[in-house]
Amino acid sequence: MSRTLIVLLPLIAAVAALAADSPIALKDVAPPALKIGVAINQALSDQSDPAGVAIVVRQFNAISPENLLKWGSVHPVSDRYNFEPADRYVEFGRSHGMFVVGHVLLWHQQTPAWVFASEAGAKVTREVLLARLKDHITTVVGRYRGKIGGWDVVNEALEDDGSLRHTPWRDAIGDDFIERAFEFAHEADPDAELYYNDYNLWKPAKRDAAIRLVQGLKAKGMRVDGIGEQGHWGIEEPPLHMIDETLAAIHTAGVQPLITELDMDVLPRDPEMWGADLSKKTQIKAATNIYPDGLPEAMQQKLARRYADVVALFLKHGVRRVTFWGLTDRMSWLNNFPIPGRVNYPLLWDRNLRPKPAFDAVAEVLRKATVAGK
């Protein structure tokens, strides 16, 4: 054991004990019908981050994997699956009585190039790609049959205007690639919940398209249990009324709304962040990295109000699961998106694993709803 680790062990143990002994746990104060989830990284599912694990176990009753069940992680080459990290993730959740989510079976990103290529290197045919998709879903979902409770089957298949996104899946298979993915998933585990997952569903055209998509699948007798709005939102956008309208529309359509990847970006986004050259990105980073040394108290309170407001809307519309996309500010993907190196503060715990005012605000909204019997 290294000298550094020996020195740090008492501190790690103290932080873990503090997290475990927190007087408030979100899962305990939430209404019984609402699962409180968190996306965990491999350090947490491998239990090599004991302080973080203590918070996860104490606070949450559902987990999602950040990356280790995505195609590139679990099926990197055609003749090999990498199940060991995923096995540990599933066992971690099951050992703590959590609802375990699988994320994600079909996505146009983080999918290896071999999936879309023939042996000769040309574009793959519909028949070959369907066979690969079925093999992947049957193998992955089948391995965790009865262990993973719900799957994000298809991720981000729609453009903001409601049209189907042009991806290698659609180009090779056709517009029924979504239907085939849900069909294969249900065959592999008939008892698992199945979801369509996307972002920006607060935009009416995209929201309506997602509802039509799911209703069309259900009209064909296929199982679809919910629509997941990722919830990668900002401190002010989207407006609350648009979130309200979207959740109401999904619920009214007879589909369960889920919040699957919730965080709040507190930093400004320059319109030129996407596609800017390196020198321009350096300038934009310097101009928009406005809280490098910590989030001011006024912004902490603004973030807390924002979280309280959106969670109140989730409760209003009977959302069954809210999953925060990451445990602490230090772990958030938003520190590196859309430009790496900006210091962001989008979650309920800070970089030192301390609950923020946003945590207290969320806990209070949940507690009041539970007391009121909602």
Secondary structure, 3 states (H helix, E strand, C coil): CCHHHHHHHHHHHHHHHHHHCCCCCHHHHCCCCCEEEEEECHHHHCCCCHHHHHHHHHHCCEEEECCCCCHHHHCCECCECCCHHHHHHHHHHHHCCCEEEEEEEECCCCCCHHHHECCCCCECCHHHHHHHHHHHHHHHHHHCCCCCCEEEEEECCECCCCCECCCHHHHHHCCCHHHHHHHHHHHHCCCCEEEEEECCCCCHHHHHHHHHHHHHHHHCCCCCCEEEECCEEECCCCCHHHHHHHHHHHHHCCCEEEEEEEEEECCCCCHHHCCCCHHHHHHHHHHHCCCCCCCCHHHHHHHHHHHHHHHHHHHHCCCCEEEECCCEHHHCHHHCCCCCCCCCCCCCECCCCCECHHHHHHHHHHHHHHHCCC
